[in-house]
Amino acid sequence: MVTGFAPGDLVRARDREWVVLPFPRPDVIALRPLSGGENDKVVLDPRLETVPIEPARFDLPADAVVTVQAKAALLADAMRLTLRRGAGPFRSAAQLAFEPRTYQLVPLLMALRLSVPRLLIADDVGIGKTIEAGLILRELMDRGEVDSFSVLCPPHLVEQWVNELKERFGIDAVAVTSGSASRLERGLPLAQTLFSAYPFTVVSLDYIKAEKRREGFARACPDFVIVDEAHACVGTHQGRQQRFELLAGLVQNPDRRMILLTATPHSGDEEAFGRLLSLIDPSFASLNFDDARYRERLARHFVQRRRIDLVSGDWHEDRAFPKHETTEFPYRLSEIHRAFQESVLDYCFGVVSQAGPEKHARRLAFFGTLALMRCVGSSPAAALSALEKRVSNESNRLEPQIYDDDGDDEDAVDVEPGTTFDADPHLLALVETARKLRSEPDPKLSALINALTPLIKKGANPVIFCRYVATAEHVRDGLREAFPKLVVESVTGLLTPDERRDRVSDMIAADETQSNQRILVATDCLSEGINLQQLFDTVVHYDLSWNPTRHQQREGRVDRFGQPAELVRSIMMFSPDSAVDGAVLDVILRKAEEIRKATGVTVPLPEERGPVTDALMAAMMLRQGPADQLPLDFRQSALDLGDSVKVMEARWRDVAENEKKSRARFAQNIMKPQEVAPEWAKAETLLGSPQEARFFVERTMIRFGVPLEPRKAMLLAHVNALSPALRERLKEHELEGSVRLAVAEPAPSGSTLLTRAHPLTATLAEALVEASLDRNSLPELGVGRVGAWPTSAVQRPTRLVLLRLRFKLTIHARKEKLLLAEEAAIIGIQGNQIVAEGEVARCWLNTEATADLADIARDRFIAKARDDLPDLLTGPISDFVSLRAQDLMQDHNRLRSASGSASRVTVEPVLPPDVIGLFVMMPGEN
């Protein structure tokens, strides 16, 4: 190193002391002031300094301010909370704005045990795949193994990823989409790519998959990539083929780390599943599950947990998820609405019977019937919209809409399909009837209001999912009239993704001025992409989805990790008077529910949709009456389709069996809670738990004269009443006025979880440490670095030494890296022997003083301890720090012990350590 200094060294520059930080360039030096935080980092060129940068020591000054026990304990907590370069075993723990569940650490440990991490994380909807991938990313960044990354995801998930990385992991990434790319590239030098200029990116798959961009991205792609919704990159559709070609090119670099995320890794398509696994390792494409060695290798790269796996057995993670109560809500049609549905169905059957035996014409008639009946069953508004439209006779456009299959390049299609039938007097009469029905009372909407009324009284905040835009607007207007005091909004595919997100966010502001309850009416454009658990706790399926996984996706927006309500409700509405509702329940949803109860998994529709269509048509025909009572032209169609119901039942049995096999193959059993939990507990011990962070903030705000105000499940921090200097610091983190703090996860809407990484915690901790090190900083606090008092905690005179330890971590890998690790420690010394450390010593420091010592006695005890300090630093304290370095090295290497060729870590202590505080404890009365 040209500068002659290494990470962890102390130097003096520009009339103050600094800690040397890791930096990629050897000709400059990165520094953080001893009394500052990470945001105070500077980079200096020693050749440009008028006074040379010199080595320095951190000695306890002769005029250190004297303090009392309570403030000494506060300083110790602040010291621990200011450290961001965690010593271990998880270096990232200090950067997290949340408390991960134990099961969420499993993918992280799996990644650390691979020399080149490549994982397929296939956990259920709502378990926290984003968190699991973010944990891996944050840890590898803090270990110096990742300098840049890209998250590849569908366009509607880009902003969510940017927000999650910022709010949970403290990572500022830029969104790269068709709308932002040109702006980001503007002004860049010709030789610089977007991805070299912005090392942290979240990229829209649909933007980057185009051939002209794909090749450029492959050349500039970072060595760490996360792919969300990875199953959407392996199908036969042209868009999916382009995505697969993009990813297949990226994995050709054997050193590139890849984390693939999907809740539906295997939907019955073995070929697609093999292609997905090939992105981890080309040899996995064979799907040779009969080979024990194959299964063993795959288990190191594949993790799949269902909700049922985590709330039962060894994990017992009930507290991570709310209880889920599902109910059905049948409603009756009025005479006029039932007559309308039957007349539409009779008309459709007439078209079917006239289609003749020609397969294409018959299939088109089937699709037209199903599409129209979906709209009729949804609402009179949707029925009228469909009847008034004309579309081309293309079944490939109708089938995805009928079965709720999203296109690869767009969000869920929620605009009503038009009819494929030729206009005739009968069709025009149906249009007129639908138009009249719009002014009649709607029994379905009335049933919804009846279902919601008792829930609203209990404080529920429901999301109503509709299939079509016209229905959503119809329902929104009806609910606004029925519940005038509530905030009622709608979100449909007519809004852009940004507009949808803004409308949901705006409900919080409107909620604060009108009511503490809200109702959102949405189409399936919101069933993926925007998490709603902070605002809503109830899901109503106003329209049945014809794809079982869509119901799961809808409920997964609310029933997921981070839901503050203890109970989540879902309600499925249907009418026994409706032939289409009955057919869908019999052919699709009831069968899927049977499989879910047997396996704990919601399965998608079988890939082959022909039998599904036939079975639905047969079910609707037979619901009009027994086959021998049907009109002659219907009877043959019903008989022809009769076997299709049996075919569908066989398909469902195959799906159920495949799912059982899949669970047996991929159940994640290689790690148990007792292996994972102790590792995280070590990190909490070193850094402080969320409870300890809360205790610190409460005590510190009292010291500043602004105690926290309890508010139900939250605390209010009135930061506007703090000193101007602190207010200015907090304003930089957008903390102003009264800040709402959650004391437990999940955090209620409008609040943030109070953790060690929260800006309020970090700012207060840094301010207290600065006040102790610099007598000109917040002198009114009186936070000093020396003291003496009597206490019941000890039986013999004891010196407590508050230390800041620094270690040089060397990562021995393909490219050797030198990192800085820091740790706060308290040790208790009697005579020349360390008798307490860690939590025991911390407990002694927190034991309240039994009395005040006379100034002359106090000063004598402090002077004697100060005189003995040099010998202690070269003796027992030096030995203690060296042992900590050995323990730290073992912790780091143990986490990677299963990787074989993974990087090795060596740890060197920086001696002597920084003495932050020196306190003498004398035996006192109990």
N, C-alpha and C positions, 0 to 999 in steps of 0.2 A: 504494500500500500504506500503510495507516494507520500501521503500526508504523515505517515508514521504512527497513526492512531487506529485503533480497532474498536468495533462496537463494544460499548460498556465502559470505555476509558473515560476518565474525568479530565477536562481541559479548562483552561482559562482563556477567554477571548472577549474583547470589547468590555473589559472591566467586570465580568461576571463568570460564574462557573457553569459548565455545560456537561451533558452526557453525550458521548458520541453514539450516533445511530447508524444502522446499516444503510448503505447507499451504493447503487450499482457502479458509479463512476469513481475510479481510484484517485483522480486528480483534485477532487473537491471533498468537503467534509460536511456531513449532516449532523446538526446539533439540536438538542432540546435542553432548555435551561433547567437547572436542578430544581428550581422553584416553580416550574411551569408544567403545562400539559402538552399532549400530542399536537394540539393546534398551534403551539408556539414554536414549532420546529423551523429552523433556518438552514440554508445551505450556503457555505462560505468557500471561497477560493483562497487558500492560505497565501498564494502569491500576491493577492491584492490587499491583504491586511497590513495596515501601517505598523501595528504591534504584533509580533509573532504569536501564534497560538502555542500555548505551553501546557505541559502536564499540570494537573492540579490535584489537591487532596480535599476531602470533605471532612473537616475537623469540627468538633463541637466547640463553638466559640466561647471565649472566657466570659463574655457578657450576655450569654444566653438568658432569655427571659424566664423567670420562675413562674410556674403555673400550679394549679390545684389538680386534685385527682380527677374530677369530672371532666376537665378540659384536656387532661392528659389522655384519658380514655377516648375522648372524641378525636384527638389527633391520631391515635393509633388506628381507629376505624377509617379516618379520612385517608391516612397513608395507604392502607390496603385497597381502598376504593379508587385511588387515583391511578393505580398501575394498570396499563393496557397491554403490556408485553408479557403475558402470562408465562410463568416458568413451566407449568405443566401439571398434569399430563396432557391436558387439552389447552393449547395456546390460544384458541379462539374464545374460550369461555368468557374472558373479560370483555369481549366485543358484542355479546349477544344482548338484545333488548327483550328477551323472553327466557323462560325456563323450559328447556326441552324435556319432553317425556323420555323415560328410559328407553322405550321401544324405538324412539326416533334416533337413538344413538347407534343402533345396530348397523345401518348402512355406512355410517361414518367409520366404525371399527372395521367393517369389511373392506372399505376403501383403503384404510391405513395398512391393511395387511396384504395389499397387492402392490407389486413393484410399479405397475402402470394401472391405476384404478380404471376399470371398465365395469360398470354395473348396470343392470336393468332392475329398476325399482318399480314393482308392479303392485303396490299397496292399493287398498280399496279407496274409493272416493271419500274425501274428508278426513283421512288419517294423517295427512301432512307430508306428501311427497315433496312439495316445494321446500318445506322446512328441512327435510332430510337431505335434499340436494344442496341447499344453502349451507348446511352445517359442514358438509364435505368441502365445499368451495371456501368457506371462511377459514376452516382449519388449515387447508393446504396453503392459502394465502399467508396466514400468520406463521406457517412453518417455512416460508420463503420458497415454496415449491411451485407456486402459481403467481405469475406476474401479470397475466392478462387472461381474459376468458370471454366466451360468447354463450349466451343462452339462445337457443333456437326454439321458437314456439309459434303456434298459429297467431295470426294478427290480433285476434280479440283478447289474447292473453299477454300481449307485450307490456301494456301499462301496469297490469297487475304484478308482473315480475319486477318491473322497475321499482314499484312501490314496496314490494315485499323485501327486496334486497336492501333498500334504503332504511325502512322502518325496523326491520328485524335484525339485520346484519351490519348496518352501518356502511353499506357499499353503495357508492354513487355510480350507477350505470346509465348509459344513454340508450334511448330507443332508436333502433334503425328500422324504419318502415318506408314504404313507397312515398309517404308524405314528409318524412324527416330526412331522408338520405341526402337529397340534393342540398338542403340547408346545411347539414353537417359537413359536406364536402366543399362547400363554398369557401374559397380563400385558402384551401390547403395547397402546399407546394406540389408541383407535378410529381415529384418523386415519392410523395407521402400518400399512403392509402388511408381510407377512413378508419380501418381497424388498427393501424399503427398509431394514428392520432388519438384514437379513443380506445384504450386497452380493455375497458369494461363495457360490453355491449349486450343488449337484448334485441335479437334480430327476428323480424317476421319471416317465417319459413316461406310464405308466398312471395315475399319480395326477393329473397336471396336464391330461390330455387331456379329462377330463369337462367338459361344457359349462359347468357352474356355476363351475368353477375356471379354465377356459380363458380366459374373457373377462377375469377379474381379473388373470390372469398377463399377458395381452397388454397391459394398461394399465401394469403395473408391471415388465414385462420389461426387463432391462438391454440396453444397446446392443451387447453382445458375447455371442454364443450359440454353443456347440458342441453338435452333435447327433450322438450315437454311434448306430451301427446304423441309419443314415438310411434304408436300403432298407426297413426295417420300418415306414416311415411313408407308403408310397405305394401300397399294394395296394388291393384291392377289399373286403377284410374290414372289418366295421364298425369294429373297433378301429383299423385302419390308416387308415380314412377320417377318424376323429376326430383322429388324430395329424397327418394331412396338413392338415386344416383349421386345426389349431393353428399349424403351421409356415407355412402359406400366409398366415395373418394376420400373423405376425411379420415376414415378408419384405416386407410392404407398406410398412414404414418403410424408405426408401431409404438411410438412414444406419446401419442396423443391420448390424454385422459378423456373418457366419454362417460357421462351419466345419462342414461335413458330413463324417462318417466312415462308410465302409462297405467291407467286403472283397468284396461282391457287388453292384456297382452295376447290372449288367445280367444278368438271369437268363433272357433270352429274351422278356421281356415289354416290347415297345417302348413301350407306353403308360405303363407304370409307370416306365420309365427316363426318358421325357420329363417326367413329373411330378416326378421327382427333380431333373432338371436345371433345371426351372422354379423351384426354390427358390433357385437362384443368380441366374437372370435369366429372367423370363417368356418372353423371345424364344428361349431355348434349348429350349423344349418342342417346337419344330418338328422337331428331329432332322434338320436339313438338312445332312447330311454331305457332299453333293456341292458345296456352296458353300465355296470356299477361305476366304472372309472369315469364315464361320461357324466353321470349324475353327480358324482363327487366334484368334478371340475366345475360343472355348471353351478353347483350350490355356492361356490365361492364368488360368483358374479351375479346371482339372481336372488332377489329377495321379494317375497310376496306374502303380505299379511292381510287377512280379512278382519273386519271389525270383530267378528265372533272369536278370532284367534287372540285378540288383545283384551277382551273383557272376560275371558274365561281362562282356565289353565294357570300357567305359571305367572303370567304378566299382571293380571288383575288391574287393568287400566281403566276401570269404570269411571274414575274421576276425570279422565281425559275427554269423555264424550257424554252428552246428555242422554237421558232416557228418551226413547222414541215410542210414541203412542200412535198407532195407525187405526183409522176407522173408515168405514164406508158410509156414505150418506145417499141412500136412494131417494128419489123424488118422483112424483107422478106428473105426467103431462096433462095439460088441460085437454078437453075434448077437441078444441079447434087445432091445437098444436099436434095432437096425436093424428088427427085426420090429415093434416098437412104432411106429416112425415110418411104416413101410409100412402098417400097419393103420389108423393115423389118416388117412393120405393116401387109402387106399381108401375109408374111411368118408366123407371129404370129397367125393371124386369121385362117390360115390353120391348125396350130397345135391345136387351140381351137376347130375347127369344128371336128377334128379327135379324140378329147378327149372322145366323146360319152357322154351319159347321166349320167355316174357314177360321183357322186358329188365330191369326193376327186380328181379324175383325172381332172375334169373340173376346180375346184378351183385352182389346181396347175398350170394348163395352164394359167388361168387368171393372177395369181401372176407372172408367168414367163414372160408373155406379158408385164405387167405393169413395172416390174423391168427392162427389156431390153429396153423398150421405154423410160424410165427415162434416161438411159445412152445415148441412141441415141439422145435424145433432148438436153442433156447437152453439149456434144462435140464429135467430131470424135475420140478423144483420149479415152474418157470414153466408147464409143461404141465399139471400138476395144478391150479394156480391157475386157469388159463383154462378147463379142462374143468368145474370145479366152479361157475363163475360163469355167470349168465344175463344177457344184456343185451338191450335193445330192438333191434328190427330197423331200425336207422338206419345206413346206410352212411356218412353224412357224419361220424359219430363214429369209425368204424373206419379210414377212408382216411388221415387224418393220422397215426394211430398206425402203420399199416402202412409208410408211406413216410417215417417219421421227420420229419414236418413239425410243428414246434412251434406251439402255439396262440399267438395274438398277446398274450394276456393272462396267460400262465402259462409255467412252465418246461417242459422236455421231459417228455412224459407217459411215465413208466416203470413204471406199474402195469399188470399183465397184463390184456389185454382179455378179456372173457368171450366164450363161444361164442354165436352167433346161432341155432344149430341147436336144434330141438325135442328134448327129452329122450326117449330111447328105449332099449331094452335094449342096443343096440350102443354107444351113447354112455356108458351107465353101466358097461359092461365096460371101455371105454377108461379111465374114471376109476379103476377098480379097478387096472388094470395100471399106470397112472402112479403110483398110491399105492405099489404094491409096488416100483417102480423106484427110489424114493427111498432104499430101504435097500440097493440093489445098488451095486457099484462103478460110478462114472461115468467112461466112457472119455474124455469131453471134458475133465473136470477133471484126470484123470490125464495127458492130453496137455499141458495147461497147466503142470502141475508139471514135466513132463519138459522143456518149453521153457524154463521159468524157472530150473531148477537150474544149468545152466552159466553163465547170465547173472548169477545171484546170486553165484556164486563169483568172477566178475569184478568184483563191486562194483556191479552195476546196481541202480537203484531204480525199479521198474516201476509204471505205472498200468494196471490191467486194466479195460477198458470193457465193460460188459454192457448188454443192452437192457432188462432187467426187474429190479424190486426183488427178486423171489424168487430170481432167478439170482445177483444180486450177493451176497445173504446166504448162499446155498449155496456160492459160490466163496470168500467170506471165511472161512467156517468151515473149508473144506477147506485153504486156504492156511495158516491158523493152525496146523493140525495138521501140515502138511508142513514149515513153516518156523517152529518154535516160538521161535527166538531173534530173529526179526525183528519189527518193529512192523507189524502188519497191521490196517488199518481199512477201513471201507466208508462211502461217502457216496451217498445216494439221495435221490430227490425227496420221501421221507417227512420229511426234515429241512427246516427253514426255511433260507432263504439265509444267515442269520447263523449258524445251527447248522452248516451245511456249512463255512463259512469257519473257524469255531472248531475244528471237528474236524480240518481240514487243518493249521491252525496248531498244534494240540495235539500233532501228530505230531513236531514239532521237539523239544518238551520231553520227550516219551516217548523219542524217539530218543537223547537225550543220556544217559539213564539205563539204556537197554537195549542198544542196538546202533547202529552207524553206517549201517544200512540199513533201508529201509522199503518196504512194498507198500501201495498204495491200490487198493481195488476200488470202482469208481464206475459209476453209470449216466450217461446223457447229460445229466443235470442239471449235470454239471461240464464238458461239452464246450464251454461258453461261460461267461464271467464270472469265473472264478478262474484266474489264471495259476499254473501249477505248475512252471515251469522251474527254480525255486530248489531244489525238493525231489526232482524226478523226472527221469529221463533216458531212459525206455523206455515205449513205449505198446504194449499188446496189445489187439487187437480180438478179444475173446473171442466176441462176437456180431457178425456182419457187419451193417453198417448198409446199409439199402436206399437211402440217399441219399448219393451220393459225397461231397458237401460235408461231410457229418457226419464221415466219416473224416478229412478235412482239418482240421475243427474240433477233433476229438479230439487229433490229432497236434500241432495248433497250440498246445495248452495247454503243451506241453513243448518242441517244436521252434520256438523263437522267440528274438527279440532278448533277451539277458540269460541265456541258457542257459550255465552254467559248464562243462558237459561238452563235450569236443571231438567226441564221437560220440553221436548220438541214434539209437536203434533203434525200429522199429515192426514188429510181427508181426501178420499176419492169419491167424487160425485158421479152418479150414473142413474139412468131411468130404466126401470124394468119394462116400461111401456115402449122403449126404443129398440127396434130390431137391430140397429147398428151397435148400440151399447151392449146388448146381450150377446151378439156375435163376437165382439172383441173380447168380452169377458170370458166367454166359453173357450174360444179358440186360442187366445194369446195370454191374457193377463192371469187367469186362474192357473193355467199350466205353469207359467213362469213363477207364480207365487208358491206353488207346490215345490218346485225345484229350490227356490230360495229358502224355504223352511227346512228342506232336507240337507242343503249344503251350506247355507249361510251366504249364498252368492246370488246376485241378480244376473241372469244370463241374457244375452241379446237374442234377437230373432234368428232362426236358422238362416244361413246365407241364401239358400234357394227359396225365392219368394213365390214361385208358382203355386206350390201346394198351399201356402198361406192364403193366397188370393182365392183359390178354389174353395178352401174350407170356410172362409168368411162368407163367400157368396152362398154356399150351401146352407150355412147357419142362418143367414138372413132369410133365405127362401123358406126354410122350414119353420122359422118363427112366424111367418105369415100364415102358417097352417100346415097340418100333416100333408105329406106328398100326395095322397089320394084325394085331398080336398083342393089342391091347387088347380088353377086353370090349366087346360091341356098344354098350352105352349110353355108354361112354367114347369110342368111336371117332369118333362124329359130332362130339362136343365138341372133340376134338383136331383133327379136320379143319377145323371151323369156325374154330378159333383159329390155324390154321397160318400164315395170311398176316400175323397180328399181329406175328410175329417180324420179317418183312421190313419192316413198317411202322415198328417200333421202330428198326431199323437205319437207315432213312431219316431218322427223327427225330434220331438221334445224328449223322448226317452234317450235318444242318442246324445242330445245336448247334456242331459243330466248325468249320464254315465261319463261323458268326456270331462265334465266339470269335476266329478269325484276323482277321476284319474289325475286331473291337473292338480288338485289340492294335495293328493298323496305325493305327487312328484315334487312339488315345489314348496311344500310347507317349510318355513324357515325354522329349522331346529338346530342349526349349528351354533347358535348363541342363546344363552339363558340369561334371565334378569340378574342372577347372582354374579355373572361374569361382567355385565355391563355397568350395573349401578355403582359398584365401588369405585370405578374409574372416575365417574362424574362427581362422586362424593369428595374425592381428593381435590378436585378443582374448586368445589364450593368451599372447602376448608381453607384453601389458600387465598381465595378471592373474596369470600363473603357470600352468604346466601341472600336471596331476595328479602327474607325476613330481617336480616341484619342491615341490609341497605335501607329498608323502611325505618328501622329503629334509628339509624344514623340521621336520616333526613328529619325525622320527628324531633330528635334532640337538638340538631343544628338549627332548625327553624325557630325553636324556642330560644336558643342563644341569640339569634338575630332579632328576637322580639316579635316574630310573626308565626305563631304556632299554627300547625295544620288544623283545618276545620273538618271534623267528621261529617260525612254525608252519605247515609245508607251504606252502599257497598264501595264508596269512594272516599277520598280525602281531597279537600280543596287547599291548594297552596297559593296564597295571595302574594304572588311574587312582586306585584306592583308596590307593595309596602316595604320591600327590601331597600338597601342602600343604593344610590344611583350607580355605583360601580358594578354591583352585582346585577342590577336590572339591565345594564347595558350588555353584560356578558350573556345573560339569559335571552335577551332579545335577539342575539345572533343565532340562537337555536329556536327562534319563533315561539318563545315562552313569554307571554305577557298576560297581564290581568290576573285572573284566578284560574290556575291550571288544575284540571281534574285528573286525579291519580287513582288508578286501580291498585288494590292491595293484594289481589289474587287473580290468577288467570282462570278463565278468560276475562278480559277487560270489558266492562260495559261500554256501550256506544258513547262516543265522545270523550273517552278517557284513554290514558296510556298507562301501561303497567309500570309500576315503580320498581325498577331494577337498578343494579349497580351501573348499568350503561345508560340509564336515563339521563338526559342533559341536566336536569335539576340535581340529581345525585352527584354527577361528575363535577358540575360547576361548584357546588358547595364544598365538595371534598378538596378540590384544587385550591379554593379560596382559603380553607383552613390550613392546609399545608403551607401555602405561601405566607399566611399570617404568622406561622411559627418560624419560618426560615428568614423572613424579611420583616423586621420590626416596624417598617414604615407601611406595611400592607395590613389594613384593617386593625390598627392598634387597639381599638376599643374592645376587641374580643379578648385580649389578654391570653392568647394561646401561646404558651411558652414551651421550652424543650427540656427543662429540668424542674425537679420538684421533689419534695419529701413529705410524707404524712404517715400517721399511724393507721393500721388497718387490722381487722380480724382475719384477713386472708392468710397471714404468715405467722409463724411462731418464732422465727429468727430474723434478724435484719437481712433484707433481700434487696438487691438492685435489679430493677427491670430495665432492660435495654431494648429500645425500639430501633430496629435496623431496616435499612433498605438494602437488599442483596441484589447484586448484578452478576449474571453469568454469561459467558460467551458460549453459545451453542454452535457447534460445527456440524452441518449436515453433510455426511460423506455419501455423495451420490454421483450421477453422471457429471454434474456440475457442482462442485463443492461450494457451500454457502456458509457464511458466518453471520449469526443472528445474535440479537441481544434479548435476554430474558431477565425479568425483574420480579422480585418477590418481597413482600413485607413480612417481617418476623419479629416476635417478642420473645425474649428469653429471660428467665429468672436465674440470678446468680447469687449463691451464698458462699462467701469466702472466695475461693478460686474455682468453684465447681458449678456447672450449669445444673440446676435442679428442676427446672420447668421450662417448657417451650410450647408453642402452638396454643391450643385452646385453654390449657391449664393456666399458662402465663396470662393469656388474655382475660380469663376469668378473675385472676388476682387483680389485674389492673382495673377491672370494672367493679370490684368490690368497694363500696363507699367508704371513704375515710371516716374514722371514728371521732376524730378531733382535729384541730389545727395546731401545728407546732409553733412554738415561739420562733420569731424570725432568726434569732441567733443560732438556735438549735438546728433549724431547717438548713440554714446556710452552711453550718459545719458539716452536716451529713452530705450535702451536695458536693462540697469542696473535697471531702474525702473520696467520694465515689469518682469524681473527676480525676483525682490524682491516680487512682487505681486503674483507670480506663485504658491507658496505653498497654499495660501488661495483659489485661484481659483481651484486648484486640489481637495481640500476637499469640495468645495462648488459647484458652477455651473457646473464644469467639471464632478465631480462625479455624479451629478444629471443627466447630459446629458448621461453619459455612462450607468447608470441604466435604463434610458428610452429606450436607444438603445437595451439593453438586453430584455426588455419587448416586443419591436416591433419585435425583432428577434424571440422570442419564439412564438409570434402570427403568424408570417410568416410560420415558420416550421409546426406548428400545423394546420394552415389553409389548407396547401397543402394536408394534410392527413385527413382532416375533414370528408370526406365521407366514411372512411374505418371502422368506428365503433370501432373495436377492434385493430386497428393499433397502432403502438408505439406512445407514447407521448414524447414530448421534453420539458425539462426545461433548462433555460439558466441562468448562474451566471456570472456576470462581474468580471474580475480580476482588482482590484483597488490597487494603482492608475494606470492609463494608462501610456504608454510610451510617453513622450514628445520628439518627433523627431525634431521639429522646433518651434521657437518662433519669430514672426516677428511683428514689430510695423509699422502701416500705419498711416501717418499723412495727413490731408486734403491738397490737392495740387490744383494748378490751372488747369482748363479744357483746 
